[in-house]
Every structure is written in structure tokens, then in C-alpha cells.
Amino acid sequence: MARSGFNTSGSDATADLPKPKVNKESLKRSLRIFRYVLPYRGKFVVGLLMLVLSSSTFMAFPWLAGKLISAANHQRVVLPNGFELGINGIALLLFGIIVFQGFFSFGRIWFFTQVSEFTVRDIRQALYAKFVQLPIPFFEQNRIGAITSRITSDVAQIQDTFSLTIAELFRQVFTLLIGITAIMIVSVKLSLFMLLTFPPIILAAGLFGRKIRGLARTTQQELANTNTIVEETLQAINSVKAFTNERFETQRYGTSLNRVVRAALRSNLYRGGFVSFIIIGLTGGIILILWRAATLVYSPGPDHLEVSQLLTFLLYTAFIGGSIAGLGEMYGKVQSTLGASERILEILDETPEPTHIEPAVGLVPAKIQGDICYEHVAFRYPTRPDIVVLQDIDFHIAAGEKIALVGPSGAGKSTIAGLLMQFYPLSGGRILVDGHDIKDYDLTGLRRHIGIVPQETLLFGGSIRENIAYGKPDATDAEIIEAARRANAWQFISAFPESLDTVVGDRGIKLSGGQRQRVAIARAILKNPAVLILDEATSSLDSESEKLVQSALDELMQNRTSLIIAHRLSTIRKVDKILVIDGGRIVEAGTHDELSEREGGLYANLLRLQFELA
Ligand SMILES: Nc1ncnc2c1ncn2[C@@H]1O[C@H](COP(=O)(O)OP(=O)(O)OP(=O)(O)O)[C@@H](O)[C@H]1O
């Protein structure tokens, strides 16, 4: 059945959820999510008990209300245990029942919400732990937005299920069964007549519901398109203005909005139709039942109905109608839940990288020397298996040596360095660290000894202290300050009124590029790795800042094996060896002096080009 409310152009977090068919297979698959409820099964059972009690007490209400009318008509009301009740007694009993029902409902909500809160916390925790352990290719194949919605809206959907849907489903089915039994006891004839009016109404409601849902989805899609325009243009507002496209974009947004309105109106046309159908069909059905009931009350004989019985019958009928409508809505919810749990389980079933495995698998070096050897390494990115990115990369760096990778953009320099961290599996060849294949090391054990200072330093949103200590979470203040000093960062940090506690803003935007880099260098100094990967910043810093960053880097590189991805050749004159990469191959190798004198060599050309540009 359609949702209540007519605003179909509002946003709906569950709109993009897949809606699998509710069948044995999908239920079996999704029910695995219930393993997260197991630790709280005690609370769940108590909640269920409360639910049974609150539903049962509620179902006694119509029966007692009928008895009240009987008593009003001077008929004797005797309880099954032989106890006779008058009007006041019945009214008191009704009150008592409602009080009990209130109490049990409270208990049901209290226990079920506890179960759902704890369960959802555990699912989120498990999802997050899985996310951070998934290999990098997973993040290249999936959009970050889609991944985060697993942990937000999909889990929220599950939360609804544990706190409300299960209880509601149970209550509706219970009400339906008890209700139908009760009306059958009151009058089989009238019950059969009433039940016959249901199928056509349910069928029509189902058809309408499906059509309306389809149209609502179209509206959601159109609305999402308008949001894309807003996001895209506001993120690139400089380009919009530079190309003087303000009017064009406004018109584009307007056109898109009109499509939303058209879709929403069409959907509401069906909603309107549905509401009138419900009014006419449902009320018509009620009139029919009332007419039939009136004839039974009127006529004497075996089918004769007392007014009190009629009241009981009508109240139970109202409950039955309510639960059928409720079950229709439930179906959609169950579908969304199945969709959400399938998507969550999909992630939980993914194979993680073997990080943080206790006991560790493979070599766990307390210290590594930093002797690195790439042997005929070949590589393709898993997301682009048909493009060969690296071929026959073969070189050796002795412990403590510094080598630079240079070459045109897209040549494969960052890829070569990234492979050392085992972000991706190799397509051929092998990489040795201290004589052992990196595949033989425990992943966490190896990565602990490698430091990276990336091209674009993105800091985390906390304080400078937290950002530096990311390299060694248990570092003391003295160690942090020492690292900051050696990274030429202490000067500017101590000038901030809040010093190390200065909050750097989302992704570190409150710091300048050069400051961010020096914080990243301090972080790497604190981590104290044996091997260092430096991805030199391409965005030029002013010469003062560059000097500070460069001397911080020199400090960082001391006594460490360093792999420098260089863009400015002026910074790598002192390295032990330069590898010139082009098209995924090493095309030249040697010292700066050797390569710069090589007639027609790529390095000599690049050097000349940069010199001329300078
Ligand atoms: N995550 C990725 N998935 C698929 N292909 C990638 C990925 N990263 C890089 N590539 C491709 O691999 C090739 C090498 O890229 P890489 O970043 O290693 O080059 P680079 O020499 O470091 O370039 P730059 O100097 O511009 O940083 C490029 O063609 C690039 O398009």
C-alpha cells in the first residue's frame, strides 16, 4: 500500500534500495543478519513476550466492550471462571486491560529498541572494520558515496526492522488471526460476507500501490538529477563564472526542476485516484456489511445477532482492516530490509586484506634494513586489466640509499612506489625487501616499516597533535615536538595560540600547503620507518616554503632507504641513482652527472626543458 503523505518530491533515503522478491531464498540469505541479534537474544525474547501480552490484552477489548452493551441491556455477564460482572465491573476491567496494555507496550518498545540499538552498533562496527581492511581496488571499483550509504541508510533500514517492523509484523498477523477467529465465533455468516469484500479491495490497492511506487521512484530519480546539477556546479563554481555560464546553468536547473514537477504531479494523480477509490470502495464495503448486519439484527431466527455482538463484530472488523492495511505496508518494508541486509552482507562477505591478523602470518620483522629489489616487476591495475602499466621493472636499492624516479606524467612512477606497500597484487615478477619476497611478510608487519609523504597531504580533521601522532599513537608530547622541530614545523605550530591543539579543519584546510606538508613530514619522522616513499608535490610552493620543506625532507631521509618520485629535477641532484621511467619501463638509469651528459637521453632532455622553463 502507498505511503501516507502526498509529497512525492521529497527525498527518501530508501529510494535507491534494491527490492528483492520476498521468497524463501532471499529470506534465508538475509536472515544471516540475525547473527548480530544473537548476543541480545535474552532481551529479544522478553520483548517478544511483552508483544504477545500487549497484543492479547488489546484483543480482549472488543469482547469486553460487547459485554458492556449486554450488561446495559440487562443481560447477565458471567466470566469463564463463573464470576459475574455488572456494568461498573466491566468498565473497570476495560480500564485494567488498557493499563496492562500500556505497560506491556512500554516494555516491548524498551526491549526491542535496546536490541536494535546494540545490534545496529555491532553491524556498523563490523562494516567499518571490514571497510578499512578491504584492499584498495575495492575502493576504485565502488563509489565512496555508495559505500558510505551501506553504513548509514542500509543500516538505518535494518534498525527500523529490529525496533519496529518485526514487532509490527507480528502484531498485525496476531491481530488478523485472533480477529478472524473472534468474528467467526460471533457470526459465521456475517464473517464470510465481510471477508468476501476484502479480495477485490486488496487486489485494487496492490495494483495502485505498484503503479504509485514506480512513479515515485521516477520522481526520486528526477530529483536526484537536479541535485547532481547543484553539486556539480557549486563545486566548480569558478569554472561556471569563468565561462560566464550562470544563466545557462540556471536554465538547466530550471528544466530539470520542471521534470521533477511533471513526474510528481503524475504520481499524485494516481495517489488522488487511489484515495477516492479507497473512500468509495472501502466505505461502500462498510455500508454493505452494515446492511447485512442490520438484516441479521432485525430478523429473529438462528442467525439473529444481538447489538452487543454487532459492536464486538465491528470492532474486530476494524482491527482486521487495520492489520491488513498494515501488512500491505509491511511488505514494502520487509522488501527494503531484505535489500539492505543483502547489501550489508555482501560487504561483510568480501575478503579483507590480511592486515592486523593475530597471530601474524608470515615474517614479522622487528626491524628492517631497507634493502629493496624489484625483479622484473610487471603490473596492470585490477580495474583496467587490459592496460599494461609497468613492464620489466628491475632495480636494486641498497639499505640507506636514495633513488629518484623521474619521467613524464603517467609514466608509472607512483605505481612503482605504491607496489612496495602491496596495495595491489603484482602481475609478474617480485619485490624483495631484505632478501625476502614482500608476499612472505605479514602485511601489517611490513607496512609498519614504510613511511609515505604523499603529493597531496590530506590531514585528518582533528588537532595538529593528533595529526602528527598518527605516525605513532602513543607518542609523548616531547616526541611530537621533537618531530615537529626536525620537520621545520615547530616554528609555525608554536606561533599558533593553541599550539599543538590547533584544529586543522576538515582535511587540514586551515593550514597552507607547505605547512600541511611539514606536518606530514613530522608524522613520518615520528613513525621512524626504515623505508621512505616521497611523492614530491607538483604544486609549487613559494621559494621560502620550498626551502623549509626541502630541508625537512633532507632531515627525514637521513639514514633511510628513500624512493623519491621527483617532478623538479633540481631537488634530486644528490641522490644515489636516478631511474628514468617512460611508458611503464625503465629507460635510463644512472647518477645525475651520468644522465645529464648522455646525448639525446630523456633525462638530459627533461633537464634542458626544466632549465629553459626556469
Ligand atoms: N588507481 C588506478 N587505476 C587504474 N589506472 C591507474 C590508477 N592509477 C594510475 N593509473 C594509470 O596508470 C598509469 C601510471 O600512473 P602513475 O600515477 O603511476 O604515473 P606517474 O608517473 O606517477 O604520473 P604523475 O607524474 O602524473 O603522478 C597512468 O596511465 C594512469 O592513468
The ligand as an SDF file (V2000), in Angstrom:
LIG
                    3D

 31 33  0  0  0  0  0  0  0  0999 V2000
   44.1510    3.5350   -9.4890 N   0  0  0  0  0  0  0  0  0  0  0  0
   44.3460    3.3970  -10.8010 C   0  0  0  0  0  0  0  0  0  0  0  0
   43.5570    2.6120  -11.5450 N   0  0  0  0  0  0  0  0  0  0  0  0
   43.7540    2.4580  -12.8640 C   0  0  0  0  0  0  0  0  0  0  0  0
   44.7430    3.0640  -13.5350 N   0  0  0  0  0  0  0  0  0  0  0  0
   45.5690    3.8790  -12.8610 C   0  0  0  0  0  0  0  0  0  0  0  0
   45.4080    4.0950  -11.4490 C   0  0  0  0  0  0  0  0  0  0  0  0
   46.3720    4.9510  -11.0310 N   0  0  0  0  0  0  0  0  0  0  0  0
   47.1040    5.2530  -12.1260 C   0  0  0  0  0  0  0  0  0  0  0  0
   46.6290    4.6080  -13.2110 N   0  0  0  0  0  0  0  0  0  0  0  0
   47.1980    4.6580  -14.5730 C   0  0  0  0  0  0  0  0  0  0  0  0
   48.4930    4.0900  -14.5250 O   0  0  0  0  0  0  0  0  0  0  0  0
   49.4070    4.8410  -15.2830 C   0  0  0  0  0  0  0  0  0  0  0  0
   50.5870    5.2620  -14.4210 C   0  0  0  0  0  0  0  0  0  0  0  0
   50.1380    6.1580  -13.4290 O   0  0  0  0  0  0  0  0  0  0  0  0
   51.0820    6.7490  -12.2860 P   0  0  0  0  0  0  0  0  0  0  0  0
   50.2420    7.5270  -11.3650 O   0  0  0  0  0  0  0  0  0  0  0  0
   51.9080    5.6660  -11.7270 O   0  0  0  0  0  0  0  0  0  0  0  0
   52.0010    7.7250  -13.1410 O   0  0  0  0  0  0  0  0  0  0  0  0
   53.0650    8.7970  -12.6320 P   0  0  0  0  0  0  0  0  0  0  0  0
   54.2540    8.5870  -13.4540 O   0  0  0  0  0  0  0  0  0  0  0  0
   53.2050    8.7220  -11.1610 O   0  0  0  0  0  0  0  0  0  0  0  0
   52.3410   10.1430  -13.0770 O   0  0  0  0  0  0  0  0  0  0  0  0
   52.3880   11.6090  -12.3850 P   0  0  0  0  0  0  0  0  0  0  0  0
   53.7850   12.1060  -12.5740 O   0  0  0  0  0  0  0  0  0  0  0  0
   51.4270   12.4090  -13.2030 O   0  0  0  0  0  0  0  0  0  0  0  0
   51.9950   11.4560  -10.9640 O   0  0  0  0  0  0  0  0  0  0  0  0
   48.6260    6.0080  -15.8510 C   0  0  0  0  0  0  0  0  0  0  0  0
   48.3170    5.7040  -17.1860 O   0  0  0  0  0  0  0  0  0  0  0  0
   47.3840    6.0790  -15.0430 C   0  0  0  0  0  0  0  0  0  0  0  0
   46.2950    6.5100  -15.8230 O   0  0  0  0  0  0  0  0  0  0  0  0
  1  2  1  0
  2  3  1  0
  2  7  2  0
  3  4  2  0
  4  5  1  0
  5  6  2  0
  6  7  1  0
  6 10  1  0
  7  8  1  0
  8  9  2  0
  9 10  1  0
 10 11  1  0
 11 12  1  0
 11 30  1  0
 12 13  1  0
 13 14  1  0
 13 28  1  0
 14 15  1  0
 15 16  1  0
 16 17  2  0
 16 18  1  0
 16 19  1  0
 19 20  1  0
 20 21  2  0
 20 22  1  0
 20 23  1  0
 23 24  1  0
 24 25  2  0
 24 26  1  0
 24 27  1  0
 28 29  1  0
 28 30  1  0
 30 31  1  0
M  END
$$$$
